Structures are given as C-alpha cells and as structure tokens.
Amino acid sequence: CPDCDEVRAIHDYRPRVLDTLFGRFQVKAPRIRRCACDTKSDDVLGGPLSPLAHFFPDRSTPELQRLQAELGARHSFREAARILETFLPCAKQVNTSVRNRLGKVSREICDSEQTQPVVPSAAEEASALTVFLDGAHIRCRPEYQKRHLDVVVGKIESHDKCRRFGLVQQAVLSPASQLRQDLRALGWDH
C-alpha cells in the first residue's frame, strides 16, 4: 500500500482483452485487494483495484489509439477502419471505435490548449485590431477529387498594419493554433 506500506493481497485474476497494433490479446489481469487504511476513507469506493485498468483504461495501447485518431482525422471513419484492417494484423476495426478515439483525442487537445485569455495591463496600451473572418464549403469534383474543403479566409487590420490570410481546415491538425502561430510569426502578438 502506498499509504501504510502494507503488502496487499491479490483478490483474483480476470481475463481482459487488450487491443494492440499486432492484434487482440487476452491477458490474465490481477485485481488487488484494497488496503484496510483505504476502507476507512470515505472518498474511496470499495472493490478491488486493477493495475491493468490504470495503464490501459480503454483496453487498447496508446500506439493503436494514436493511429486510429490520426487515420480518423484524415479519412472517413469507415475508411480509417478498413485501412487499419488491411495493413495491420490488429483485430477487426469498427468505424465507431475510430470515431470515439478521435473524439477523445480532440477533447484532450482542446482541454490542454485552453488557457486564460491574455489581458493587457493598464500600463501597456494595446492598439485596436479589427478582425474579419469568412468561411466557405467547397464541394469536390467527383471526377478527380476525393474530399470537400472547408476554407477560412480573413483580414486583420490595425492603424499601421493589414494582413490577409487563408487556411484549409483539413490541412492542419488544429486550425486555431496554426492561425495563432502564423499570426505571431508575422508580428501579431495580440
């Protein structure tokens, strides 16, 4: 036990399925009894602990999750599942698994990128900026294109600068952070 340094007993072993890039494996996962010092605490819910659940909460390896999210972002979910099945010896993939993995990864990225907005102090005066944004959905030509495009164009003006920009949302992992990074590189630190 990390709290009282007592040795904890193994409650039992449960069969668990673990998905990897190399296939689906059934492993014998131990479940460890809770320590007596844990049962006295009101915040800990009872039941044995599973170390495997701590390391693989989604019952798949991080490499497989990353590949599912990457392919799901670049292809349709059904196509991403088909690509995984074709090129890897992994278990049969389902398009909803690919979609859910991509959703989880995107939530993690959004949570990690959320920061407090930068508010200039009263001592430093920020110049006023005017931002114009517009977006368009461009349909593909089925004869020679495979995907539709979502395009964002914009213009930022201040009293001494004017910049125009454009980006295709599918071409970058995070359009908002890419836009921020490009504007900082051009001298727009606001």
TORLUM-285990 format. One record per residue (C-alpha): residue in three letters; x, y, z. Coordinates in steps of 0.2 Angstrom, whole numbers, plus 5000, padded with zeros to 4 digits. Each point is the difference from the previous one (the first is absolute). Layout:
N
+------+------+------+------+
: type :    u :    v :    w :
+------+------+------+------+
:  Ala :    X :    Y :    Z :
...
+------+------+------+------+
! end
This chain:
190
+------+------+------+------+
: type :    u :    v :    w :
+------+------+------+------+
:  Cys : 5000 : 5000 : 5000 :
:  Pro : 5007 : 5017 : 4996 :
:  Asp : 4993 : 5008 : 5015 :
:  Cys : 5004 : 4987 : 5014 :
:  Asp : 5013 : 4989 : 4991 :
:  Glu : 4990 : 4984 : 5004 :
:  Val : 5001 : 4986 : 4987 :
:  Arg : 4983 : 4998 : 4991 :
:  Ala : 4993 : 4984 : 4995 :
:  Ile : 4994 : 4995 : 4982 :
:  His : 4982 : 4999 : 5000 :
:  Asp : 4998 : 4990 : 4984 :
:  Tyr : 5005 : 4999 : 4982 :
:  Arg : 4988 : 5006 : 4986 :
:  Pro : 5002 : 4997 : 4981 :
:  Arg : 5001 : 5016 : 4991 :
:  Val : 5001 : 5004 : 4982 :
:  Leu : 5014 : 5012 : 4994 :
:  Asp : 5000 : 5007 : 4983 :
:  Thr : 5018 : 5004 : 4993 :
:  Leu : 5007 : 5004 : 4982 :
:  Phe : 5005 : 4981 : 4999 :
:  Gly : 4983 : 4993 : 5004 :
:  Arg : 4987 : 4997 : 5014 :
:  Phe : 5008 : 4991 : 5015 :
:  Gln : 4991 : 4992 : 5015 :
:  Val : 5010 : 5004 : 5016 :
:  Lys : 4998 : 4993 : 5018 :
:  Ala : 4999 : 5016 : 5010 :
:  Pro : 5001 : 5000 : 5019 :
:  Arg : 4989 : 5010 : 5011 :
:  Ile : 5007 : 5006 : 5016 :
:  Arg : 4991 : 5001 : 5017 :
:  Arg : 4998 : 5017 : 5007 :
:  Cys : 5010 : 5003 : 5016 :
:  Ala : 4991 : 5002 : 5017 :
:  Cys : 5006 : 5018 : 5001 :
:  Asp : 4990 : 5003 : 4983 :
:  Thr : 4984 : 4993 : 5007 :
:  Lys : 5000 : 5013 : 5014 :
:  Ser : 5000 : 5014 : 4988 :
:  Asp : 4983 : 5007 : 4994 :
:  Asp : 5006 : 5006 : 4983 :
:  Val : 5006 : 4983 : 4994 :
:  Leu : 4987 : 4988 : 4993 :
:  Gly : 5002 : 4982 : 5004 :
:  Gly : 5005 : 4986 : 4988 :
:  Pro : 5016 : 4993 : 4995 :
:  Leu : 5013 : 5010 : 4990 :
:  Ser : 5006 : 4995 : 4982 :
:  Pro : 5017 : 5006 : 4995 :
:  Leu : 4996 : 4996 : 4982 :
:  Ala : 4985 : 5012 : 5000 :
:  His : 5012 : 5014 : 5007 :
:  Phe : 5012 : 4997 : 4985 :
:  Phe : 4988 : 4996 : 4986 :
:  Pro : 4983 : 5008 : 5005 :
:  Asp : 4993 : 4998 : 4983 :
:  Arg : 5007 : 4982 : 4998 :
:  Ser : 5011 : 5005 : 4986 :
:  Thr : 5018 : 5006 : 4998 :
:  Pro : 5004 : 5018 : 4997 :
:  Glu : 5008 : 4996 : 4984 :
:  Leu : 4984 : 4993 : 4993 :
:  Gln : 4990 : 5014 : 5007 :
:  Arg : 5011 : 5013 : 4992 :
:  Leu : 4999 : 4991 : 4983 :
:  Gln : 4981 : 4999 : 5001 :
:  Ala : 4999 : 5018 : 5004 :
:  Glu : 5012 : 5005 : 4986 :
:  Leu : 4992 : 4990 : 4987 :
:  Gly : 4983 : 5005 : 5006 :
:  Ala : 5005 : 5019 : 4998 :
:  Arg : 5006 : 4997 : 4982 :
:  His : 4987 : 4988 : 4993 :
:  Ser : 4982 : 4995 : 5003 :
:  Phe : 4998 : 4989 : 5016 :
:  Arg : 4995 : 4985 : 4989 :
:  Glu : 5015 : 5002 : 4989 :
:  Ala : 5012 : 5003 : 5015 :
:  Ala : 4993 : 4983 : 5007 :
:  Arg : 5003 : 4991 : 4983 :
:  Ile : 5018 : 5007 : 4998 :
:  Leu : 5004 : 4994 : 5018 :
:  Glu : 4993 : 4983 : 4996 :
:  Thr : 5009 : 4999 : 4983 :
:  Phe : 5018 : 5005 : 5006 :
:  Leu : 5001 : 4994 : 5018 :
:  Pro : 4997 : 4983 : 5008 :
:  Cys : 4989 : 5008 : 5013 :
:  Ala : 4982 : 4994 : 5004 :
:  Lys : 4985 : 5005 : 4989 :
:  Gln : 4997 : 5019 : 5001 :
:  Val : 4984 : 5008 : 5002 :
:  Asn : 4997 : 5018 : 4993 :
:  Thr : 4992 : 5005 : 5017 :
:  Ser : 5016 : 4995 : 5009 :
:  Val : 5010 : 5011 : 4989 :
:  Arg : 4987 : 5015 : 5002 :
:  Asn : 5000 : 4998 : 5019 :
:  Arg : 5019 : 5000 : 5001 :
:  Leu : 5001 : 5015 : 4989 :
:  Gly : 4987 : 5009 : 5011 :
:  Lys : 5010 : 4996 : 5016 :
:  Val : 5017 : 5006 : 4992 :
:  Ser : 4992 : 5016 : 4995 :
:  Arg : 4992 : 5003 : 5017 :
:  Glu : 5017 : 4997 : 5008 :
:  Ile : 5008 : 5013 : 4987 :
:  Cys : 4987 : 5013 : 5003 :
:  Asp : 5001 : 4998 : 5019 :
:  Ser : 5019 : 5002 : 4999 :
:  Glu : 4999 : 5015 : 4989 :
:  Gln : 4988 : 5010 : 5011 :
:  Thr : 5009 : 5013 : 5009 :
:  Gln : 4995 : 5017 : 5008 :
:  Pro : 4998 : 5014 : 4987 :
:  Val : 5014 : 5012 : 4999 :
:  Val : 4994 : 5017 : 5008 :
:  Pro : 5011 : 5014 : 4997 :
:  Ser : 5005 : 5010 : 5016 :
:  Ala : 4994 : 5017 : 5003 :
:  Ala : 5017 : 5007 : 4998 :
:  Glu : 5003 : 4993 : 4982 :
:  Glu : 4988 : 5006 : 4988 :
:  Ala : 4995 : 4988 : 4986 :
:  Ser : 4996 : 5006 : 4983 :
:  Ala : 4982 : 4996 : 4993 :
:  Leu : 4999 : 4986 : 4988 :
:  Thr : 4986 : 4997 : 4988 :
:  Val : 4998 : 4981 : 4995 :
:  Phe : 4989 : 4995 : 4985 :
:  Leu : 4997 : 4981 : 4997 :
:  Asp : 4991 : 4991 : 4987 :
:  Gly : 4998 : 4981 : 4996 :
:  Ala : 4994 : 4990 : 4986 :
:  His : 4996 : 4982 : 4996 :
:  Ile : 5008 : 4995 : 4983 :
:  Arg : 4992 : 4984 : 4993 :
:  Cys : 5012 : 4988 : 4991 :
:  Arg : 4999 : 4995 : 4982 :
:  Pro : 4997 : 4981 : 5000 :
:  Glu : 5009 : 4997 : 4984 :
:  Tyr : 5017 : 5004 : 5008 :
:  Gln : 4998 : 5006 : 5018 :
:  Lys : 4996 : 4989 : 5015 :
:  Arg : 4996 : 5013 : 5014 :
:  His : 4991 : 5016 : 5003 :
:  Leu : 5009 : 5015 : 5007 :
:  Asp : 4995 : 5012 : 5014 :
:  Val : 5010 : 5016 : 4997 :
:  Val : 5002 : 5014 : 5012 :
:  Val : 5006 : 5017 : 4994 :
:  Gly : 5003 : 5016 : 5009 :
:  Lys : 5007 : 5017 : 5002 :
:  Ile : 5008 : 5008 : 5016 :
:  Glu : 5002 : 5019 : 5000 :
:  Ser : 5008 : 5012 : 5012 :
:  His : 5004 : 5019 : 4998 :
:  Asp : 5017 : 4995 : 4992 :
:  Lys : 4998 : 4982 : 4994 :
:  Cys : 4989 : 4990 : 4989 :
:  Arg : 5002 : 4981 : 4997 :
:  Arg : 4989 : 4988 : 4990 :
:  Phe : 5001 : 4981 : 5003 :
:  Gly : 4991 : 4984 : 4995 :
:  Leu : 5001 : 4982 : 5006 :
:  Val : 4992 : 4984 : 4996 :
:  Gln : 4993 : 4992 : 5016 :
:  Gln : 5004 : 4982 : 4995 :
:  Ala : 5018 : 5004 : 4996 :
:  Val : 5005 : 5003 : 5018 :
:  Leu : 4997 : 4991 : 5016 :
:  Ser : 4994 : 5015 : 5009 :
:  Pro : 4995 : 5015 : 4989 :
:  Ala : 4998 : 5012 : 5015 :
:  Ser : 5018 : 4997 : 5007 :
:  Gln : 5007 : 5000 : 4982 :
:  Leu : 4992 : 5017 : 4997 :
:  Arg : 5006 : 5006 : 5017 :
:  Gln : 5018 : 4994 : 4996 :
:  Asp : 5000 : 5008 : 4982 :
:  Leu : 4994 : 5016 : 5007 :
:  Arg : 5013 : 5001 : 5013 :
:  Ala : 5013 : 4996 : 4987 :
:  Leu : 4994 : 5015 : 4991 :
:  Gly : 5001 : 5012 : 5015 :
:  Trp : 4983 : 4999 : 5006 :
:  Asp : 5002 : 4996 : 5019 :
:  His : 4983 : 5006 : 5005 :
+------+------+------+------+
! end
